């Protein structure tokens, strides 16, 4: 028996090529914005080394009679405590806002692949409530997972060393630490699979049938249990594909770092040398800071753009597997019909839907039968319109 999870890899590649070519810089940058919020950048910047400013960097020698040296511990005044709490509150609020927007962008990503157009502001207006529900589900899952792991470890420790944990001996602490390794490992595997399936399979079900998270999970669960081999194959293959994508992205990122570093060094090094020679050390430092920040910004944007085709392919792959497992959940029928009818290319070989050709199942606004699963489309949102017409939002804004 042939598994769709095997065949859909090639279909996902063709669909990605069809969607992203010919290259439209507006579409790519919009997708880069979406990936910034859904976590597709995959960026990990090493921490900058701690640098001392202000003259002598040698350690201060203790003076005779004062072996402990000077006391530089800051005094915990009410003002300092309020400042720390304020910074923590702002950081927490920013993290929560980013998480909510990221959950909303999951729907925007799927909708973009469905509509073959990326509309950021309209997607946020349309899907922010569902984004809130998805964020709440993710938060609840994390809380339950952490509470479960903590209960297991604390329960084992309490059974061996009593309560509270401050009375535990070295043997009890060592046992709990060793036990934490498999508990965290199994928990991460289960948690990652649950949240990953929620993102790539349950979110499309929510869009296809206008459901909440739990309702969509119950609806998807029947398909998951009916086709376990398909989803096990997807899980294994997506893991391998993720490794391959990470390696490819890492290689391209290294090339990007080198390519961008050359012009900055060509311009920045002589300019900095000239400023230092002229005695303008402060100006040289300011120029260096500006160049470093600009370089970091370009690398960040470039890394997001590098991720666009890879993350689009991975999401298309999941959507094809879902649609093959249950046609009721197929949210990309146009792409599926196009690539399986003509290999993903138009008569002119440019990709996309050929003018006057068959663009897949009928959609609202075609004048034919409407798709019964489409509950997201409004009366003024035609599916089968040219890409040049869909570049504009309902209010005439390209974004």
Secondary structure as a PSIPRED ss2 file (coil, helix, strand):
# PSIPRED VFORMAT (PSIPRED V4.0)

   1 X C   1.000  0.000  0.000
   2 X C   1.000  0.000  0.000
   3 X C   1.000  0.000  0.000
   4 X H   0.000  1.000  0.000
   5 X H   0.000  1.000  0.000
   6 X H   0.000  1.000  0.000
   7 X H   0.000  1.000  0.000
   8 X H   0.000  1.000  0.000
   9 X H   0.000  1.000  0.000
  10 X H   0.000  1.000  0.000
  11 X H   0.000  1.000  0.000
  12 X H   0.000  1.000  0.000
  13 X H   0.000  1.000  0.000
  14 X H   0.000  1.000  0.000
  15 X H   0.000  1.000  0.000
  16 X H   0.000  1.000  0.000
  17 X H   0.000  1.000  0.000
  18 X H   0.000  1.000  0.000
  19 X H   0.000  1.000  0.000
  20 X H   0.000  1.000  0.000
  21 X C   1.000  0.000  0.000
  22 X C   1.000  0.000  0.000
  23 X C   1.000  0.000  0.000
  24 X C   1.000  0.000  0.000
  25 X H   0.000  1.000  0.000
  26 X H   0.000  1.000  0.000
  27 X H   0.000  1.000  0.000
  28 X H   0.000  1.000  0.000
  29 X H   0.000  1.000  0.000
  30 X H   0.000  1.000  0.000
  31 X H   0.000  1.000  0.000
  32 X H   0.000  1.000  0.000
  33 X H   0.000  1.000  0.000
  34 X H   0.000  1.000  0.000
  35 X H   0.000  1.000  0.000
  36 X H   0.000  1.000  0.000
  37 X H   0.000  1.000  0.000
  38 X H   0.000  1.000  0.000
  39 X C   1.000  0.000  0.000
  40 X C   1.000  0.000  0.000
  41 X C   1.000  0.000  0.000
  42 X C   1.000  0.000  0.000
  43 X C   1.000  0.000  0.000
  44 X C   1.000  0.000  0.000
  45 X C   1.000  0.000  0.000
  46 X C   1.000  0.000  0.000
  47 X C   1.000  0.000  0.000
  48 X C   1.000  0.000  0.000
  49 X C   1.000  0.000  0.000
  50 X C   1.000  0.000  0.000
  51 X C   1.000  0.000  0.000
  52 X C   1.000  0.000  0.000
  53 X C   1.000  0.000  0.000
  54 X C   1.000  0.000  0.000
  55 X C   1.000  0.000  0.000
  56 X C   1.000  0.000  0.000
  57 X C   1.000  0.000  0.000
  58 X C   1.000  0.000  0.000
  59 X C   1.000  0.000  0.000
  60 X C   1.000  0.000  0.000
  61 X C   1.000  0.000  0.000
  62 X C   1.000  0.000  0.000
  63 X C   1.000  0.000  0.000
  64 X C   1.000  0.000  0.000
  65 X C   1.000  0.000  0.000
  66 X C   1.000  0.000  0.000
  67 X C   1.000  0.000  0.000
  68 X C   1.000  0.000  0.000
  69 X C   1.000  0.000  0.000
  70 X C   1.000  0.000  0.000
  71 X C   1.000  0.000  0.000
  72 X C   1.000  0.000  0.000
  73 X C   1.000  0.000  0.000
  74 X C   1.000  0.000  0.000
  75 X C   1.000  0.000  0.000
  76 X C   1.000  0.000  0.000
  77 X C   1.000  0.000  0.000
  78 X H   0.000  1.000  0.000
  79 X H   0.000  1.000  0.000
  80 X H   0.000  1.000  0.000
  81 X H   0.000  1.000  0.000
  82 X H   0.000  1.000  0.000
  83 X H   0.000  1.000  0.000
  84 X H   0.000  1.000  0.000
  85 X H   0.000  1.000  0.000
  86 X H   0.000  1.000  0.000
  87 X H   0.000  1.000  0.000
  88 X H   0.000  1.000  0.000
  89 X H   0.000  1.000  0.000
  90 X H   0.000  1.000  0.000
  91 X H   0.000  1.000  0.000
  92 X H   0.000  1.000  0.000
  93 X H   0.000  1.000  0.000
  94 X H   0.000  1.000  0.000
  95 X H   0.000  1.000  0.000
  96 X H   0.000  1.000  0.000
  97 X H   0.000  1.000  0.000
  98 X H   0.000  1.000  0.000
  99 X H   0.000  1.000  0.000
 100 X H   0.000  1.000  0.000
 101 X H   0.000  1.000  0.000
 102 X H   0.000  1.000  0.000
 103 X H   0.000  1.000  0.000
 104 X H   0.000  1.000  0.000
 105 X H   0.000  1.000  0.000
 106 X H   0.000  1.000  0.000
 107 X H   0.000  1.000  0.000
 108 X H   0.000  1.000  0.000
 109 X H   0.000  1.000  0.000
 110 X H   0.000  1.000  0.000
 111 X H   0.000  1.000  0.000
 112 X H   0.000  1.000  0.000
 113 X H   0.000  1.000  0.000
 114 X H   0.000  1.000  0.000
 115 X H   0.000  1.000  0.000
 116 X C   1.000  0.000  0.000
 117 X C   1.000  0.000  0.000
 118 X C   1.000  0.000  0.000
 119 X C   1.000  0.000  0.000
 120 X H   0.000  1.000  0.000
 121 X H   0.000  1.000  0.000
 122 X H   0.000  1.000  0.000
 123 X H   0.000  1.000  0.000
 124 X H   0.000  1.000  0.000
 125 X H   0.000  1.000  0.000
 126 X H   0.000  1.000  0.000
 127 X H   0.000  1.000  0.000
 128 X H   0.000  1.000  0.000
 129 X H   0.000  1.000  0.000
 130 X H   0.000  1.000  0.000
 131 X H   0.000  1.000  0.000
 132 X H   0.000  1.000  0.000
 133 X H   0.000  1.000  0.000
 134 X H   0.000  1.000  0.000
 135 X H   0.000  1.000  0.000
 136 X H   0.000  1.000  0.000
 137 X H   0.000  1.000  0.000
 138 X H   0.000  1.000  0.000
 139 X H   0.000  1.000  0.000
 140 X H   0.000  1.000  0.000
 141 X H   0.000  1.000  0.000
 142 X H   0.000  1.000  0.000
 143 X H   0.000  1.000  0.000
 144 X H   0.000  1.000  0.000
 145 X H   0.000  1.000  0.000
 146 X H   0.000  1.000  0.000
 147 X H   0.000  1.000  0.000
 148 X H   0.000  1.000  0.000
 149 X H   0.000  1.000  0.000
 150 X H   0.000  1.000  0.000
 151 X H   0.000  1.000  0.000
 152 X H   0.000  1.000  0.000
 153 X H   0.000  1.000  0.000
 154 X H   0.000  1.000  0.000
 155 X H   0.000  1.000  0.000
 156 X H   0.000  1.000  0.000
 157 X H   0.000  1.000  0.000
 158 X H   0.000  1.000  0.000
 159 X H   0.000  1.000  0.000
 160 X H   0.000  1.000  0.000
 161 X H   0.000  1.000  0.000
 162 X C   1.000  0.000  0.000
 163 X C   1.000  0.000  0.000
 164 X C   1.000  0.000  0.000
 165 X H   0.000  1.000  0.000
 166 X H   0.000  1.000  0.000
 167 X H   0.000  1.000  0.000
 168 X C   1.000  0.000  0.000
 169 X C   1.000  0.000  0.000
 170 X H   0.000  1.000  0.000
 171 X H   0.000  1.000  0.000
 172 X H   0.000  1.000  0.000
 173 X H   0.000  1.000  0.000
 174 X H   0.000  1.000  0.000
 175 X H   0.000  1.000  0.000
 176 X H   0.000  1.000  0.000
 177 X H   0.000  1.000  0.000
 178 X H   0.000  1.000  0.000
 179 X H   0.000  1.000  0.000
 180 X H   0.000  1.000  0.000
 181 X H   0.000  1.000  0.000
 182 X H   0.000  1.000  0.000
 183 X H   0.000  1.000  0.000
 184 X H   0.000  1.000  0.000
 185 X H   0.000  1.000  0.000
 186 X H   0.000  1.000  0.000
 187 X H   0.000  1.000  0.000
 188 X H   0.000  1.000  0.000
 189 X H   0.000  1.000  0.000
 190 X H   0.000  1.000  0.000
 191 X H   0.000  1.000  0.000
 192 X H   0.000  1.000  0.000
 193 X H   0.000  1.000  0.000
 194 X H   0.000  1.000  0.000
 195 X H   0.000  1.000  0.000
 196 X H   0.000  1.000  0.000
 197 X H   0.000  1.000  0.000
 198 X H   0.000  1.000  0.000
 199 X H   0.000  1.000  0.000
 200 X H   0.000  1.000  0.000
 201 X H   0.000  1.000  0.000
 202 X H   0.000  1.000  0.000
 203 X H   0.000  1.000  0.000
 204 X H   0.000  1.000  0.000
 205 X H   0.000  1.000  0.000
 206 X H   0.000  1.000  0.000
 207 X H   0.000  1.000  0.000
 208 X H   0.000  1.000  0.000
 209 X H   0.000  1.000  0.000
 210 X C   1.000  0.000  0.000
 211 X C   1.000  0.000  0.000
 212 X C   1.000  0.000  0.000
 213 X H   0.000  1.000  0.000
 214 X H   0.000  1.000  0.000
 215 X H   0.000  1.000  0.000
 216 X H   0.000  1.000  0.000
 217 X H   0.000  1.000  0.000
 218 X H   0.000  1.000  0.000
 219 X H   0.000  1.000  0.000
 220 X H   0.000  1.000  0.000
 221 X H   0.000  1.000  0.000
 222 X H   0.000  1.000  0.000
 223 X H   0.000  1.000  0.000
 224 X H   0.000  1.000  0.000
 225 X H   0.000  1.000  0.000
 226 X H   0.000  1.000  0.000
 227 X C   1.000  0.000  0.000
 228 X H   0.000  1.000  0.000
 229 X H   0.000  1.000  0.000
 230 X H   0.000  1.000  0.000
 231 X H   0.000  1.000  0.000
 232 X H   0.000  1.000  0.000
 233 X H   0.000  1.000  0.000
 234 X H   0.000  1.000  0.000
 235 X H   0.000  1.000  0.000
 236 X H   0.000  1.000  0.000
 237 X H   0.000  1.000  0.000
 238 X H   0.000  1.000  0.000
 239 X H   0.000  1.000  0.000
 240 X H   0.000  1.000  0.000
 241 X H   0.000  1.000  0.000
 242 X H   0.000  1.000  0.000
 243 X H   0.000  1.000  0.000
 244 X H   0.000  1.000  0.000
 245 X H   0.000  1.000  0.000
 246 X H   0.000  1.000  0.000
 247 X H   0.000  1.000  0.000
 248 X H   0.000  1.000  0.000
 249 X H   0.000  1.000  0.000
 250 X H   0.000  1.000  0.000
 251 X H   0.000  1.000  0.000
 252 X H   0.000  1.000  0.000
 253 X H   0.000  1.000  0.000
 254 X H   0.000  1.000  0.000
 255 X H   0.000  1.000  0.000
 256 X H   0.000  1.000  0.000
 257 X H   0.000  1.000  0.000
 258 X H   0.000  1.000  0.000
 259 X H   0.000  1.000  0.000
 260 X H   0.000  1.000  0.000
 261 X H   0.000  1.000  0.000
 262 X H   0.000  1.000  0.000
 263 X H   0.000  1.000  0.000
 264 X H   0.000  1.000  0.000
 265 X H   0.000  1.000  0.000
 266 X H   0.000  1.000  0.000
 267 X H   0.000  1.000  0.000
 268 X H   0.000  1.000  0.000
 269 X H   0.000  1.000  0.000
 270 X H   0.000  1.000  0.000
 271 X H   0.000  1.000  0.000
 272 X H   0.000  1.000  0.000
 273 X H   0.000  1.000  0.000
 274 X H   0.000  1.000  0.000
 275 X H   0.000  1.000  0.000
 276 X H   0.000  1.000  0.000
 277 X H   0.000  1.000  0.000
 278 X C   1.000  0.000  0.000
 279 X C   1.000  0.000  0.000
 280 X C   1.000  0.000  0.000
 281 X H   0.000  1.000  0.000
 282 X H   0.000  1.000  0.000
 283 X H   0.000  1.000  0.000
 284 X H   0.000  1.000  0.000
 285 X H   0.000  1.000  0.000
 286 X H   0.000  1.000  0.000
 287 X H   0.000  1.000  0.000
 288 X H   0.000  1.000  0.000
 289 X H   0.000  1.000  0.000
 290 X H   0.000  1.000  0.000
 291 X H   0.000  1.000  0.000
 292 X H   0.000  1.000  0.000
 293 X H   0.000  1.000  0.000
 294 X H   0.000  1.000  0.000
 295 X H   0.000  1.000  0.000
 296 X H   0.000  1.000  0.000
 297 X H   0.000  1.000  0.000
 298 X H   0.000  1.000  0.000
 299 X H   0.000  1.000  0.000
 300 X H   0.000  1.000  0.000
 301 X H   0.000  1.000  0.000
 302 X H   0.000  1.000  0.000
 303 X H   0.000  1.000  0.000
 304 X H   0.000  1.000  0.000
 305 X H   0.000  1.000  0.000
 306 X H   0.000  1.000  0.000
 307 X H   0.000  1.000  0.000
 308 X H   0.000  1.000  0.000
 309 X H   0.000  1.000  0.000
 310 X H   0.000  1.000  0.000
 311 X H   0.000  1.000  0.000
 312 X H   0.000  1.000  0.000
 313 X H   0.000  1.000  0.000
 314 X H   0.000  1.000  0.000
 315 X H   0.000  1.000  0.000
 316 X H   0.000  1.000  0.000
 317 X H   0.000  1.000  0.000
 318 X H   0.000  1.000  0.000
 319 X H   0.000  1.000  0.000
 320 X H   0.000  1.000  0.000
 321 X H   0.000  1.000  0.000
 322 X H   0.000  1.000  0.000
 323 X H   0.000  1.000  0.000
 324 X H   0.000  1.000  0.000
 325 X H   0.000  1.000  0.000
 326 X C   1.000  0.000  0.000
 327 X H   0.000  1.000  0.000
 328 X H   0.000  1.000  0.000
 329 X H   0.000  1.000  0.000
 330 X C   1.000  0.000  0.000
 331 X C   1.000  0.000  0.000
 332 X C   1.000  0.000  0.000
 333 X H   0.000  1.000  0.000
 334 X H   0.000  1.000  0.000
 335 X H   0.000  1.000  0.000
 336 X H   0.000  1.000  0.000
 337 X H   0.000  1.000  0.000
 338 X H   0.000  1.000  0.000
 339 X H   0.000  1.000  0.000
 340 X H   0.000  1.000  0.000
 341 X H   0.000  1.000  0.000
 342 X H   0.000  1.000  0.000
 343 X C   1.000  0.000  0.000
 344 X C   1.000  0.000  0.000
 345 X C   1.000  0.000  0.000
 346 X C   1.000  0.000  0.000
 347 X C   1.000  0.000  0.000
 348 X C   1.000  0.000  0.000
 349 X C   1.000  0.000  0.000
 350 X C   1.000  0.000  0.000
 351 X C   1.000  0.000  0.000
 352 X C   1.000  0.000  0.000
 353 X C   1.000  0.000  0.000
 354 X C   1.000  0.000  0.000
 355 X C   1.000  0.000  0.000
 356 X C   1.000  0.000  0.000
 357 X C   1.000  0.000  0.000
 358 X C   1.000  0.000  0.000
 359 X C   1.000  0.000  0.000
 360 X C   1.000  0.000  0.000
 361 X C   1.000  0.000  0.000
 362 X C   1.000  0.000  0.000
 363 X C   1.000  0.000  0.000
 364 X C   1.000  0.000  0.000
 365 X C   1.000  0.000  0.000
 366 X C   1.000  0.000  0.000
 367 X C   1.000  0.000  0.000
 368 X C   1.000  0.000  0.000
 369 X C   1.000  0.000  0.000
 370 X C   1.000  0.000  0.000
 371 X C   1.000  0.000  0.000
 372 X C   1.000  0.000  0.000
 373 X C   1.000  0.000  0.000
 374 X C   1.000  0.000  0.000
 375 X C   1.000  0.000  0.000
 376 X C   1.000  0.000  0.000
 377 X C   1.000  0.000  0.000
 378 X C   1.000  0.000  0.000
 379 X C   1.000  0.000  0.000
 380 X C   1.000  0.000  0.000
 381 X C   1.000  0.000  0.000
 382 X C   1.000  0.000  0.000
 383 X C   1.000  0.000  0.000
 384 X C   1.000  0.000  0.000
 385 X C   1.000  0.000  0.000
 386 X C   1.000  0.000  0.000
 387 X H   0.000  1.000  0.000
 388 X H   0.000  1.000  0.000
 389 X H   0.000  1.000  0.000
 390 X H   0.000  1.000  0.000
 391 X C   1.000  0.000  0.000
 392 X C   1.000  0.000  0.000
 393 X C   1.000  0.000  0.000
 394 X C   1.000  0.000  0.000
 395 X C   1.000  0.000  0.000
 396 X C   1.000  0.000  0.000
 397 X C   1.000  0.000  0.000
 398 X C   1.000  0.000  0.000
 399 X C   1.000  0.000  0.000
